[in-house]
Amino acid sequence: MQTLLGSTELQYAMMFTLQKIDRIRLEDFKPFFNDLPVDPYIKGKYRQRRLSRFKVSSDEVVKLPHGHLFQSKNYNPLVGDMKREYAELDDGLIQLVEFKKLLFAFSDFCKLNSVALEVGVHQIRTSCSPDNFGNPAPEGIHRDGTDLIGIFAVDRENVEGGETHLYRNRKQDPVFKQVLNPGELLLVNDREFFHYTTPIKPLTEGIGTRDVFVLTCPSLIED
């Protein structure tokens, strides 16, 4: 697995890694970020989101039945201990060959580090304006409460900020901090690291957007 980590971080390479995935056409994803529903659980209406879960085998991606997202307050003090309902990913997106490539790439990492049989896919747009900065991680420095996570950057339009950090614990400096550029996939062992992404603001007047897929294994989705 190719790593882009610096020399001081190589000791963690088996627990997190950053890949540039050139074989995925990002343009195919972009139209599906334009009609995401607003996340009703976050104040400010700056985050839009869809969510689905899948079983991924060596050559097949199967969408699983709808469920609700649930995290303990131990992991998400902002909206934990509640059932959260989100719209499913668009069928057109799920049918894309590029989407399946992304799930296969994440599944390969999961097979090495987890016994879970399903993954969750969060499709998220964070928006910002001069009067309303967007916060990709309103819960602060946190773990998701799963085995593994993947953050795949699809697009950044008219934004600065949005730097992703990884921490061994909340009281230490981050062992990784970098803006994820389009086409980059950060894979993280959620049992070992806390993560956080800094707020975004527009580079120029107008709206800015940051589009990502966040993948989890297990999915954190319950019936």
C-alpha positions in Angstrom: 0.0 0.0 0.0 1.6 3.2 -1.1 2.1 5.8 1.6 2.7 9.6 1.4 3.5 10.0 5.0 6.5 11.9 6.3 9.5 10.3 7.9 8.4 11.1 11.4 5.0 9.3 10.8 6.3 6.1 9.2 6.0 4.3 12.5 2.2 4.6 12.1 2.0 3.5 8.5 0.2 0.3 9.4 -2.4 2.3 11.2 -3.0 5.1 8.8 -2.0 5.8 5.3 -2.7 8.4 2.6 -3.1 7.4 -1.0 -3.6 9.3 -4.2 -6.1 7.2 -6.3 -5.6 8.4 -9.9 -7.7 5.6 -11.4 -11.0 7.1 -10.1 -12.7 9.8 -12.3 -13.8 12.5 -9.9 -15.9 14.3 -12.5 -18.4 11.4 -12.4 -19.1 12.0 -8.6 -19.5 15.8 -8.7 -23.1 16.1 -10.0 -24.3 13.9 -7.2 -23.2 16.5 -4.6 -25.4 19.2 -5.9 -28.7 17.9 -4.4 -27.8 16.6 -1.0 -30.4 17.2 1.7 -29.4 19.4 4.6 -28.2 17.6 7.7 -31.0 18.3 10.2 -29.0 17.4 13.2 -26.4 20.2 12.8 -27.2 23.9 13.5 -26.4 26.4 10.7 -27.5 24.4 7.6 -24.0 24.4 6.3 -23.7 20.6 6.0 -25.5 18.3 3.5 -25.5 14.6 3.7 -26.6 11.2 2.5 -25.8 7.8 3.9 -26.0 4.1 2.8 -24.5 0.8 3.8 -23.0 -1.9 1.6 -21.6 -5.4 1.6 -18.5 -5.6 -0.5 -17.0 -8.8 -1.8 -14.0 -9.3 -4.1 -16.1 -8.4 -7.2 -19.5 -7.2 -6.1 -21.1 -4.3 -4.2 -24.5 -5.0 -2.7 -26.6 -2.2 -1.1 -28.1 -3.2 2.2 -31.5 -2.2 3.6 -32.0 1.3 5.0 -31.1 1.9 8.6 -30.4 4.6 11.1 -27.0 5.9 12.2 -26.2 5.5 15.9 -23.2 6.5 17.9 -22.7 6.7 21.6 -22.1 10.0 23.3 -18.8 8.6 24.3 -17.8 9.0 20.7 -20.1 11.9 19.5 -20.9 14.2 22.4 -22.8 16.5 20.0 -25.4 14.1 18.6 -24.7 10.8 20.2 -27.2 8.5 21.8 -29.8 9.3 19.2 -31.1 7.6 16.1 -30.2 9.7 13.0 -32.1 9.3 9.8 -30.5 10.3 6.5 -31.6 9.9 2.8 -30.0 7.1 0.9 -27.3 7.6 -1.7 -28.6 8.3 -5.2 -29.1 5.1 -7.2 -27.2 6.7 -10.1 -24.2 7.3 -7.9 -24.3 3.7 -6.6 -24.3 2.3 -10.1 -21.2 4.2 -11.2 -18.1 2.1 -11.9 -16.0 4.8 -10.1 -18.1 4.4 -6.9 -17.5 0.7 -6.9 -13.7 1.3 -7.4 -13.8 3.4 -4.3 -15.5 0.8 -2.2 -13.2 -1.9 -3.4 -10.2 0.2 -2.4 -11.6 0.7 1.1 -12.6 -2.9 1.4 -9.1 -4.0 0.7 -7.9 -2.0 3.7 -10.8 -3.4 5.8 -9.9 -7.0 5.1 -6.5 -6.5 6.6 -7.7 -4.8 9.7 -11.3 -5.8 10.6 -13.7 -8.8 10.6 -16.7 -6.6 9.7 -18.7 -7.6 6.7 -20.3 -4.2 5.8 -19.2 -0.6 5.2 -21.1 2.7 5.6 -20.7 5.5 3.0 -21.4 9.1 4.1 -21.6 11.5 1.2 -21.0 15.0 2.8 -20.8 18.5 1.5 -19.7 21.2 3.9 -20.4 24.8 2.7 -19.1 28.2 3.8 -19.7 31.8 3.1 -18.2 35.1 4.4 -20.8 35.1 7.1 -21.0 31.4 8.0 -17.8 29.3 8.1 -18.4 25.6 7.6 -17.3 23.1 10.3 -16.6 19.6 8.9 -16.2 18.2 12.4 -18.6 20.1 14.8 -18.1 17.4 17.4 -14.4 18.3 17.8 -11.5 15.9 18.1 -13.1 12.5 18.2 -13.2 8.8 17.2 -16.2 7.4 15.3 -16.5 4.3 17.4 -15.9 1.9 14.5 -12.8 -0.2 13.4 -11.7 1.8 10.3 -12.5 5.0 8.5 -11.7 6.3 5.1 -11.9 10.0 4.0 -12.0 10.4 0.2 -11.7 14.0 -1.1 -13.8 14.6 -4.2 -13.7 18.4 -4.6 -12.7 21.7 -3.0 -14.2 24.9 -4.5 -13.3 28.4 -3.3 -12.2 27.2 0.1 -9.3 27.5 2.5 -8.9 25.5 5.6 -10.3 22.0 6.1 -7.1 20.5 7.3 -7.4 17.0 8.6 -5.6 16.0 11.8 -4.9 12.7 13.5 -4.1 12.4 17.2 -2.9 9.6 19.4 -4.9 11.3 22.2 -6.6 14.7 22.6 -3.9 16.2 24.7 -1.0 15.7 22.3 -0.1 17.5 19.0 -1.4 15.8 15.9 0.8 13.1 14.3 -0.7 14.0 10.9 -2.1 17.3 9.6 -2.8 17.9 5.9 -5.4 19.3 3.6 -6.9 16.3 1.6 -6.8 17.2 -2.0 -9.3 15.8 -4.6 -8.5 12.2 -5.3 -6.7 11.5 -2.0 -7.9 8.8 0.3 -6.9 8.8 4.0 -7.3 5.4 5.7 -7.3 5.4 9.5 -7.5 2.8 12.2 -10.3 4.4 14.3 -9.3 2.3 17.4 -5.9 3.9 17.5 -6.5 7.5 16.4 -8.7 10.5 17.1 -9.4 12.7 14.1 -10.6 16.2 13.3 -10.9 18.6 10.4 -10.6 22.3 10.8 -13.3 24.8 9.6 -13.4 26.1 6.1 -13.9 29.6 4.8 -14.2 31.1 1.3 -11.1 32.2 -0.5 -13.1 34.9 -2.3 -16.5 36.4 -2.0 -19.3 33.8 -2.4 -19.9 30.3 -1.4 -17.2 27.7 -0.9 -17.7 23.9 -0.8 -15.8 20.8 0.4 -17.1 17.5 -0.9 -16.0 14.1 0.6 -17.0 10.5 1.1 -16.5 9.2 4.6 -16.4 5.4 4.8 -16.7 3.4 7.9 -16.2 -0.3 8.7 -18.4 -1.5 10.4 -21.0 0.8 9.1 -22.5 2.2 12.4 -25.9 1.8 10.8 -28.6 -0.2 12.6 -31.9 -1.6 11.5 
